[in-house]
Amino acid sequence: MKKICLIVLLFYSCSKDDSFSKLDFDNSFDNAQPYMSSDNSSTSLSWISSNKDKATLNFSHYKGNQWTEPMVLSSGNNWFVNWADFPAHAINDNLILSSYLKKSDSGTYNYDIYLNLIDLQGNIVKENFLLHNDGLKAEHGFVSIVSNENSGFYVSWLDGRNTVEKHFDGSHKPMTIRFAEVTNNGDIINEYEIDSETCDCCQTSIISSKEGPIIVYRDRSKDEIRDIYIARNINGVWTQPKPVFNDGWVINGCPVNGPKADVNLSNIAVAWFTVVDGKPYTRLAFSNNYGETFDKPINLNDNDAIGRVDVAFLDNEQVIVSYMEFDGDYAFLKVKKVSVDGKVSKPFIVSKIDAGRNTGVPQLEIINNDVFLAWTTSENGRNSLKTKKINTNSI
């Protein structure tokens, strides 16, 4: 088996406030598009280092109070590198499945999803293989990956294969969301179209419950209502997608602000951004029956919501939610602890943050009693990553 290479990268930690200062990268590259994932014992981080000629997807584990030496998962040119549509990864036992996006032709949003399957020692199981098989020059992206109980992975993504066709009035058909399973040897099976009409460019979220995979995403109705929907696979059959809550947000365009979901036993938590009566909100809703029904959502923002949420269960009764908001002068990345009974903690300010695209989509994971966060910052004309670890007792 071939081996992938390791790169040398230093991670500086600061035990004084449990935070990690900026990661010490080669300043000739932009370092951005973080994605975090966790298994039962550790969290992991992937990100893209790029310049005008080349892009590299890197990976590191956080183990024993330090980051492991980063590993290159894939690299190449002609990648589609975007603040909102970024690579994903997940770990199942000794295997890492990761994605990246590559241009399929000169069209601005014509790009494909490629996957790489390797083990944690760097041995390649299967490399640079396409997730989808439509062969069309269209948009494919916004990937989410989660490990499953079959030693493989569940994957969801937005798929633009239908957009190459036009309606009778000349408008393009909408984006769809699709699902597939990737086995531990890299075979792609059980591909399925979840919804034939979705928002064009909001991140998707997939979780693996004991009942089966569950996908949460932003829908799009013919009346341009773009609320958060859920689709569940129960006993091998996909349910009809339905709203987590009827916000009724009508917007003639994509807000580029997807939901996030997490599961603990039968409890599911979904966080999202929306606008109601002209006011922006960050919301969270719980289900105690694998997403069959949801409680009334809880509004989390204290100021103008920006969204870009993440959520993870601390235990079966509590979650930690990260989100961005603007207080009229500055934007901040904040977290709150929320209980299934509706109790909400005071906000914990993680960092002052850029409200624009430079920040990307902040990531959150929980291991034991530690919350890990990662986001992008721009300094001296270059993007770099920041991470922070917070003990949950501080929130």
C-alpha positions in Angstrom: 0.0 0.0 0.0 1.2 3.5 -0.7 1.9 5.9 2.0 0.9 9.5 2.2 3.4 12.1 3.4 3.5 14.0 6.7 4.1 17.7 6.9 5.9 19.6 9.6 3.7 22.0 11.5 3.9 23.4 15.0 0.9 23.9 17.2 1.4 26.3 20.1 -0.7 25.9 23.2 -1.3 28.3 26.0 -2.3 26.5 29.2 -3.1 29.8 30.9 -6.5 30.1 29.4 -6.9 26.6 27.8 -6.6 28.2 24.4 -4.4 27.5 21.4 -2.9 30.5 19.8 -2.7 30.7 16.0 -1.2 27.7 14.3 2.3 28.4 13.0 1.9 27.9 9.2 4.1 28.6 6.3 3.1 32.2 5.5 3.3 31.7 1.8 0.0 29.7 2.0 -3.5 30.6 3.0 -4.7 28.2 5.8 -8.4 28.1 6.1 -11.6 26.0 5.7 -11.4 24.1 9.0 -13.5 21.0 9.6 -13.7 19.2 13.0 -14.8 15.7 13.7 -14.6 13.5 16.8 -14.8 9.8 17.8 -15.2 8.5 21.3 -11.8 9.5 22.5 -10.4 12.3 20.5 -11.2 15.2 18.1 -9.6 15.8 14.7 -9.1 18.8 12.5 -8.7 19.1 8.7 -8.0 22.3 6.8 -6.8 23.5 3.4 -3.4 25.2 2.8 -3.5 26.9 -0.6 -1.8 29.4 -2.9 -2.7 30.2 -6.5 -1.0 27.1 -7.8 -1.8 24.3 -5.3 -4.1 23.2 -2.5 -3.4 20.7 0.2 -5.8 19.1 2.6 -4.2 18.5 6.0 -5.3 16.5 9.0 -4.3 16.3 12.7 -5.6 14.5 15.8 -5.7 16.1 19.3 -4.4 13.4 21.6 -2.7 13.6 25.0 -3.2 17.3 25.2 -1.4 18.0 22.0 -2.0 17.9 18.3 -0.4 15.0 16.4 2.0 15.8 13.5 -0.2 16.8 10.6 -0.7 14.5 7.7 -1.5 15.3 4.1 -4.8 13.7 3.1 -4.7 15.0 -0.5 -3.3 17.7 -2.7 -3.5 19.0 -6.2 -4.3 21.9 -8.5 -7.6 23.1 -10.0 -9.4 22.6 -6.7 -12.5 24.6 -5.9 -11.5 26.4 -2.6 -14.3 28.3 -1.0 -15.0 29.7 2.5 -18.5 28.1 2.7 -18.0 24.9 0.8 -15.1 23.1 2.4 -13.7 19.5 2.7 -15.2 17.2 5.3 -13.8 14.1 7.0 -14.7 11.4 9.6 -12.9 8.6 11.3 -14.2 5.1 11.7 -11.9 2.9 13.8 -8.6 3.1 11.9 -9.9 4.7 8.7 -10.3 8.3 7.6 -12.7 9.3 4.8 -12.2 12.8 3.5 -13.5 14.9 0.6 -12.3 17.7 -1.6 -13.7 19.7 -4.5 -12.1 19.9 -8.0 -13.2 22.0 -10.9 -14.7 20.0 -13.8 -14.4 22.8 -16.4 -14.1 26.6 -16.6 -17.7 27.3 -15.3 -17.5 29.1 -12.0 -19.5 26.6 -10.0 -18.8 23.5 -12.1 -17.0 21.2 -9.7 -17.0 17.6 -8.5 -16.6 15.8 -5.1 -13.6 13.5 -4.8 -13.0 11.2 -1.8 -9.9 9.7 -0.2 -9.9 6.7 2.1 -6.8 6.1 4.2 -5.8 4.6 7.5 -4.4 6.5 10.4 -0.9 5.2 9.6 -1.1 6.9 6.2 -1.7 3.8 4.1 -4.0 4.5 1.1 -7.0 2.3 0.8 -8.6 4.1 -2.2 -7.7 7.6 -3.5 -9.2 10.3 -5.6 -12.5 8.6 -6.4 -15.7 10.4 -7.4 -18.6 10.4 -4.9 -21.2 10.9 -7.7 -21.6 9.2 -11.0 -23.7 11.6 -13.1 -20.7 12.9 -15.2 -22.3 16.3 -15.7 -20.6 19.7 -15.5 -22.5 21.1 -12.6 -22.1 22.0 -8.9 -21.5 19.2 -6.4 -20.5 20.1 -2.9 -21.4 21.0 0.7 -20.4 17.5 1.9 -21.1 16.0 5.3 -19.6 12.8 6.5 -20.2 10.6 9.6 -19.0 7.1 10.5 -21.5 4.3 10.8 -21.9 1.0 12.5 -20.9 -1.0 9.4 -17.3 0.1 9.6 -18.0 2.6 6.8 -19.4 6.1 6.4 -22.6 8.0 5.5 -22.3 11.0 3.2 -24.7 13.7 2.2 -24.1 16.5 -0.3 -25.8 19.1 -2.5 -26.0 17.9 -6.1 -26.6 20.1 -9.2 -27.0 17.5 -11.8 -30.6 18.6 -12.5 -29.6 22.3 -12.8 -28.1 21.7 -16.3 -31.7 21.3 -17.4 -34.0 24.3 -17.8 -37.7 24.8 -17.1 -39.9 26.0 -20.0 -39.4 29.6 -18.9 -35.6 29.3 -19.2 -34.8 29.1 -15.5 -32.6 26.3 -14.2 -34.0 23.4 -12.2 -33.1 23.4 -8.5 -30.3 21.8 -6.5 -31.0 18.5 -4.8 -29.6 16.8 -1.8 -28.4 13.2 -2.0 -27.1 10.5 0.2 -24.7 7.6 -0.2 -22.8 5.0 1.9 -19.1 4.5 1.5 -17.8 1.1 2.6 -14.5 0.4 4.3 -13.0 -0.5 1.0 -14.2 2.6 -0.8 -17.3 1.2 -2.6 -20.2 3.7 -2.9 -23.6 2.1 -2.3 -27.2 2.9 -1.5 -27.1 6.3 -3.3 -30.5 8.1 -2.9 -32.0 11.5 -3.8 -33.3 12.8 -0.5 -35.0 16.0 -1.8 -35.4 17.2 -5.4 -35.5 21.0 -4.4 -33.1 22.4 -1.8 -31.4 25.7 -1.1 -28.4 26.1 -3.4 -25.4 26.7 -1.1 -26.2 26.0 2.6 -24.1 23.4 4.4 -25.7 20.0 5.1 -25.5 18.0 8.3 -25.6 14.3 8.7 -25.7 12.2 11.9 -25.8 8.4 12.6 -28.4 7.3 15.1 -29.3 3.7 16.2 -32.3 4.0 13.8 -30.2 4.9 10.9 -28.7 8.0 9.1 -30.4 11.4 9.6 -29.9 14.4 7.4 -30.7 18.0 8.2 -30.5 20.8 5.5 -32.1 24.0 4.2 -35.1 23.3 2.0 -36.4 25.5 -0.8 -40.1 25.6 -1.7 -41.6 26.8 -4.9 -42.6 30.0 -2.9 -39.0 30.5 -1.9 -39.5 29.5 1.7 -36.1 28.2 2.9 -36.7 26.5 6.3 -34.7 23.7 7.9 -35.8 20.2 7.0 -35.0 16.7 8.3 -35.0 13.4 6.5 -34.6 10.1 8.4 -33.7 6.6 7.4 -35.9 4.2 9.5 -35.4 0.5 9.1 -33.7 1.0 5.7 -36.4 3.4 4.3 -36.1 7.1 3.9 -39.0 9.1 5.4 -40.5 12.1 3.6 -38.6 15.2 4.5 -40.4 17.6 6.8 -39.6 20.9 8.6 -37.8 20.9 11.9 -39.9 24.1 12.5 -42.0 26.3 10.2 -40.1 29.6 10.4 -41.6 30.6 7.1 -38.4 32.5 6.0 -39.0 33.7 2.4 -35.8 34.7 0.7 -35.1 34.8 -3.0 -31.6 33.6 -2.8 -29.3 31.4 -0.7 -28.2 32.8 2.8 -25.2 30.5 2.8 -25.9 29.5 6.4 -26.6 25.8 7.0 -27.9 23.9 10.1 -25.9 21.5 12.3 -27.3 18.5 14.2 -26.1 16.0 16.8 -27.5 12.9 18.4 -27.2 11.2 21.8 -29.3 8.0 22.2 -32.8 9.0 21.0 -32.2 12.7 21.6 -31.4 15.0 18.6 -30.5 18.6 18.7 -30.7 20.9 15.6 -29.2 24.4 15.5 -29.8 26.9 12.7 -30.0 30.5 11.5 -33.2 32.0 10.2 -35.1 35.3 9.8 -38.6 35.9 11.2 -40.5 39.1 10.6 -37.3 40.8 9.4 -35.3 39.8 12.5 -32.4 37.3 12.4 -32.3 34.5 14.9 -30.1 31.6 16.0 -32.3 28.8 17.0 -32.1 25.3 18.6 -34.7 22.6 18.8 -34.7 19.2 20.6 -36.3 15.9 19.7 -36.5 12.9 22.0 -37.7 10.4 19.3 -35.0 10.4 16.7 -36.4 13.5 14.9 -40.0 12.3 14.5 -41.1 15.4 16.3 -39.4 18.5 17.8 -40.1 20.8 20.7 -40.6 24.5 20.0 -37.3 26.1 19.1 -35.3 28.2 21.6 -33.9 31.5 20.5 -30.2 31.8 21.5 -28.9 35.1 20.2 -28.9 38.2 22.5 -28.0 40.6 19.6 -28.2 40.4 15.8 -27.7 36.8 14.8 -25.1 36.0 12.2 -25.5 32.2 12.5 -22.8 29.8 11.2 -23.8 27.4 14.0 -22.5 24.2 15.4 -23.8 21.9 18.1 -22.7 18.9 20.1 -24.1 17.0 23.1 -22.3 17.3 26.3 -24.4 14.5 27.8 -27.9 13.2 27.1 -29.5 16.2 28.7 -27.3 19.1 27.5 -25.7 20.5 24.4 -23.1 23.2 23.7 -24.0 25.5 20.8 -21.6 27.8 19.0 -22.8 30.8 16.9 -21.8 34.2 15.7 -23.6 37.5 16.4 -23.1 41.2 16.0 -23.7 43.7 18.9 -23.8 46.8 16.8 -20.1 47.5 17.0 -18.3 44.1 16.8 -19.0 40.5 15.9 -18.3 37.7 18.4 -18.0 33.9 18.4 -20.0 32.7 21.4 -21.1 29.4 23.0 -24.0 28.6 25.2 -25.0 25.5 27.2 -28.6 24.5 26.7 -30.6 21.8 28.4 -33.3 19.7 26.9 -35.7 21.2 29.4 -35.0 24.7 27.9 -32.6 26.1 30.4 -30.0 28.3 28.7 -26.7 29.5 30.2 -25.3 32.9 29.8 -23.2 33.4 26.7 -19.5 32.6 26.8 -17.5 34.8 24.5 -14.9 32.7 22.7 -13.4 35.5 20.6 -14.0 38.7 18.9 -14.4 37.8 15.2 -14.7 39.1 11.7 -18.3 39.1 10.6 -17.4 38.5 7.0 -16.4 35.5 4.9 -12.8 35.5 6.2 -14.0 33.8 9.4 -15.5 30.8 7.5 -17.8 28.5 9.4 -16.6 27.9 13.0 -16.4 24.3 14.1 -17.2 22.7 17.5 -16.6 19.3 19.0 -16.8 18.0 22.6 -14.5 15.3 24.1 -15.2 14.5 27.8 -15.5 17.9 29.5 -13.6 19.9 26.9 -15.1 22.0 24.1 -12.9 22.4 21.0 -13.4 25.2 18.5 -11.7 26.2 15.3 -12.2 29.1 13.0 -10.4 31.2 10.4 -8.8 34.6 10.9 -7.1 36.9 8.5 -3.8 38.6 9.4 -1.3 40.4 7.3 -3.2 39.5 4.1 -3.1 35.8 4.9 -5.7 33.4 6.3 -4.8 31.3 9.3 -6.6 29.1 11.8 -7.3 29.6 15.4 -8.4 26.9 17.8 -9.5 27.1 21.4 -10.2 24.5 24.1 -12.7 25.4 26.9 -13.7 23.4 29.9 -17.4 23.0 30.0 -17.5 24.0 33.7 -16.5 27.5 32.5 -19.7 27.8 30.4 
